[in-house]
Each structure stands twice: as structure tokens, then as C-alpha cells.
Amino acid sequence: MGDDAVRVRGLRKAYGEHVALDGVDLTVARGEVLALLGPNGAGKTTLVEILEGHRRADAGAVSVLGFDPARRERGFRERIGVVLQETGLDQEIRVREALELYGAAYPQRRDVDEVLGLVGLEERGEAKARELSGGQRRRLDLALGIIGDPELVFLDEPTTGFDPAARRQSWELIDGLRELGKTILLTTHYMDEAQHLADRVVVLARGTVIANDTPDKLGREATVVSFRVVPGITLPAGARVERGIATFTSSAPTRDLAPLLGWAAAHDVELEGLSVGRPTLEDVYLELTA
């Protein structure tokens, strides 16, 4: 394994005639935060469930922390933490009791008070689950996922339904896990979340990996130029016009803008709405998965 927490090669999984994963290759380094993106039906859930040991692959090689997750060995389960979108926690259980109960299954569990402090619930230890706000309940979910001091944490849509303030607080919690040296595999539909948290982004579509790079580099080498079209101007090759706005991408914007700016200056014309910038991660994602 070396420095790899997760290593997947040629992973395939089908449900009848539907191919969910079609030859997926994936590596997650130890201590890395990886964001797994993709539209609904891309195969994200199937991939994560195989890595967690909840499903068996039809073909391919899977190694997670040096284990074959399909064997569900106790040593494997003791070293991973899973934070689901929703948990079936008893609504009458108290926060501290829940952590003590879950922590009892792990030989190297973290101190309950320490975990309460990490997730910002130190004042809510005696509160019942039903008394927690949505954001506090999500903090409890995260606390349950890390009480066993796992090496690898799976976070499934950790901030779905959160307001902006609660999302930012959750990001701080995840950044704290990174500082503790944890490896994190995050699934999310929020591009800004992936941009902020992930060391690397993998985009899955139609059961295959279609992109794999850092958030800053993922398909964003080109610059996007846009402006309002004026009569008589000659647009660069590949430019598209929508609602009177011309847009094109360029790897050499200075070179490609020079003729346009020269023409505008010679004809005493202002290029209204002229904008030069890189595409956002969301722009890239939408283009990749279109």
C-alpha cells in the first residue's frame, strides 16, 4: 500500500443489465481529502459502499487500508469511520450516551469529552438527540463517525440541507480532521465545498472516472472571455453567442484579445461587459458531465 489509503483497479459492478461501475481506477493517499463528484446515477454510492465493505465488486482489485473490504474483517471496521446522510439514532438517547455506546465497539476510541469539543457539542452532552438543531445533529453524526479514532473517514453529503452558516461550521470541522492526519473521502453536490475542502477531485459519470485532478487545475487551464457583441466585429473561432453575449475560451488570452481590442479601439467602440477569468469548478463540472 505504501502511502495509499485506498487503491482500486479495474473495478466493475453491475445490477442486472445496468452497469454501475465500469473499470474504475482510484487511488487515495494517506492524509488526503478527496472529493468524489458526479451526477445522480453516476455510480458514487456503489463505489463508496464497496470501499466501506457493504457491497461486493463483480471484478477488479480493491484495497482499503491494506484490507479487502469485502471480507468485513474486524480489524478493517475498527479503522474506518462512516458519516451517513441520515442515521437511525434513537431520538431519546443523550449525546454523551450515544458516543459512549458507539465508542464501546472500538479498541482505540477517543475520549468522549475530547470528541465533544472537536465537534462543538461540549455544552450539549446531556441533551437528547431530539432536542438538537439540524446543525447540532449533523455534528453528532460526525462525532459518532470519529469516536473510534478512524484512519479513514467516509463523509456522505455532510452538509446537505444546511444553511450557509452551518455549512461553514462543518467545513471547519472537516478541516480539523485533516489537521489530525485523517484520510477523508467526501461525496458532495456542492462545488464550493469541494473547492474549499478537497486536495483532489475525482468526477465520476456513467460508471467511469472522467476527471481526476486538484480543484484548481481540474480543466481550468483555459481562460474564459465574454463581452456583448457589437455589429461588424469578427469573433474568434469557436466563440458562441447567447442572448447577445459572445463567449470563448483561450489558453493565450492576451494574444486572442489583441485583435478584438485593436478593432474596438480603431472603431471607437467599447466592448461592454468585457470579462476575462477562469471557469469555476462548477462550470468545469457541468461541462464534463453534460
N, C-alpha and C positions, 0 to 999 in steps of 0.2 A: 504493500500500500504506500509506503514512503510517506509523503506529505498529503496524500489524498484521503479525505474522509469518505468520499463516495466515488466509486468508479463503475460506470455502466458501459457495456459494449454490446452493440447489436441487439438491443432489447426489443422484443416483439410480444404483442398481446392482442388477441382478437376475441370478440364476443360474437360467436357465430360467423356471419359473413362480414361483420363490421370490424375493421382493423383499427384498434385504438392507438397502438404504438407500432411503428414500422421501422425497425432498425435504429433505435435511438442510441446515440453515444453521448455520455455526460460524465464530467469529472468535477468534483467539488473539493477544493483544497482545504486542509485543516485550518480553522480560524477564519475562513472566508464566509462572507454573506452573499448568497446567490439568490437572485430574484428569478422565479420561473413565471414567465408571462405567456399568454395565449388566449384566444377566444374560447367561449364555451364549446365543449366537444373536441378540443384540441388534443386531449389525452393527458392533461396535467394531473387530474385526480388519480387516474390509473397509474401514472408514473410514481406519484408520491406514495400511493398505497402499496405499491410493490417495494419501494425503498423502506417503508415502515414495517413490511412483513405481513401486511393484511391481504395481499394478493400474490399469486404466483405468476411469474412470467411464462410465456409459452416457449420462448427461446432467448438466448443471449446470456451474458455473464453479468452478475450484479454483486458488488462488494460494498458493504457499508460498515465502516469502522473495522474492516477486516473480517466481517461476518457475512454469511449468506443469509439475508433477512428472511427468506422463505422458510428457514429452519426454525425460526422463532425461539432461538436459544435464550435462556435466562440472562446470560452474560451480555447479549445484544440488547435486550429490552431494558436492562439496567443502565445502559449508556446512551439512550435516546430519550428525548422529551417531545411530546406531541401536543400542540395547541390547536384544537379544532375550532371551527366557526361557532359551534354550539356544543355544550356538554350537558350530560344528563344528571347534573348535580342536584342532590336533594335540596329543595328550597329552604328547608328548616335547619340545615346544618350551619354551624357557625364557621366563620372564615378560618380561625385558628384550628378548629376541629378538622376541617377539610384538609388542611395542609398536613396535619399530624397523621391523618388517615392515609392519604396518598403517599406521604413520605415513608410510612412504615414498610412499604414494599421495596424500598431501596436500601442497599447496604451502606452507601456513602451519601446519605441525604444531607442537604444543607440545613442549617439552623433555622427554625421557623421564624424567629424574630428577624433574622438577617434577611430572609426572603420577603417578609412583610415590608421591610424597609426598602428593599430593592424595587418593589413594585408600587410603593407609595400607599400601602394599606396599614401602616403601623398603628393608626388610630381606629381601625375598623376590625381588629382581630376578634372581637366578641360579637360583631354584627352577624345576623343571619343572612344567608345568600339572597333571600327575597328582599332584604332591606337595602341592598346595594343598588346604586345607579348603574346605568348601562356601561359607562366607562369603568366604574369600580369592578363590575362583574368581569369585564374583559381583563382587568388587571389580575383578578383572582384566577382566571383561566391561565394567564401567563405564569402566575405563581405556581400553580399546580404542574405546569409543564417543566419548571426548572427546580422544583423541590428536591428531585433526585440527583441534582448536580450533573445533568447530562452533558456529554461531549458534543452532541449533535441535537439541534432543536428544529423541529418542523413547525412552521407557522403558516396556518391556512387562513388567508384573508383576515389578518389580525385586526384590521380597523374598519371592516365593513359596517356601515350604519353609524359610524362615529361622526360627531360634529368636528369642525376643524381644530378646535382646541384639544379635544380628546385625542384626535389623531396625532397631533404634535407631541402630546404627552407619551403616547405609545411609542412614537419614534425614539424618544429619549430612553425609554425602557430597552428597546432593541439595541440602541447604541451602547447601552450599559452592558448588555450581554456580549457584544463584540469586544468591549474592553476586558471582559472576563476571559476572553480567548475562546468563546464558544463558536462552533460552526453552525450557521443558520441557513436553512433552505426555506425561502419565503415565497408563497404564492400570493399574487395580488392583481387587482384590476386597475389600481391607481398608479399611473405613470410617474407622478411626482414622488410617490412613496418609493418606487423602485429607484428613481434618480437619487433620492436622498440617502437611502439605506444600503443599496447593493454595491458590492465591489465588482460584481459581474452580473450581466443579464443574459438569460437564455430564453429565446422565444420559440415556443412550440406551436405548430399548426399542422393539422391533418396527420397527426401522429409522428411527425418528424421535427427535428431541430432545424429551424430555418435561419437562426441568427444566434451568435454567441460572442459577446464582447463586453467591454466596460460600458457603463451608461453614457459616458462622454464620447466614446468612439463608435458606438453602435450605429453605423450607417449615416454618421453625421459629419463626414469629412467635407461634403459639398455645402456651399453657401446658397441660401435661398434669396433671390432678388425679386421684388414685386413693385409695381407702380401702375398708375392709371394710364391707360392707353390714350394717345393723342393722334389726331389724323396725320398721316404722312410718315409716321415713324416706322422703321424696319425692325421687326422683332428678331431676337436671336433664334437660331434653330432650336426646336424643342420647347419653345415657350408656349404656354397655354393661357387662354384668356377666358375668364369667368366674370360676368357682371361688370365688364369694362376694366378689370384688373388683370394685367399681364404678370405671369409668374414663371420664373425659370430657375434652374439650379446650375451652379457653376463651381468648378474646382479652382478657377482662376478669376475671381470676380473683378479684380482691377482691370485685367485685360478685356473681359467681356463687357464691362460697363463703359469703357473708354469710348467706343463708337456711339453709344446711346447718349452719353453726356456731351460728346462733341457735337452731335446733331442737335441736341436740345439748345446748347449754347449758341450755335450758328443760327438757329431759327428763333432765338429769344423765347424759348418755351420752358416752362417749369414742369418737371416730372412730378406731378402731385402724388403724394403718398409713397414716395420712394422709400423702400425699406430693404436693408441688407442685413441678413443674420442667418444663423444656423437653424436647421429644423429642430423642433423639440423632440424629446423621446417619444411623445405621443404621436407626433407626425410620422416618425420613422416606423413606429409600431403599426399604425393604421396602413401605411404603405406596404409593409411586409406581409400583413395578414389580409390584405384586400382580396 
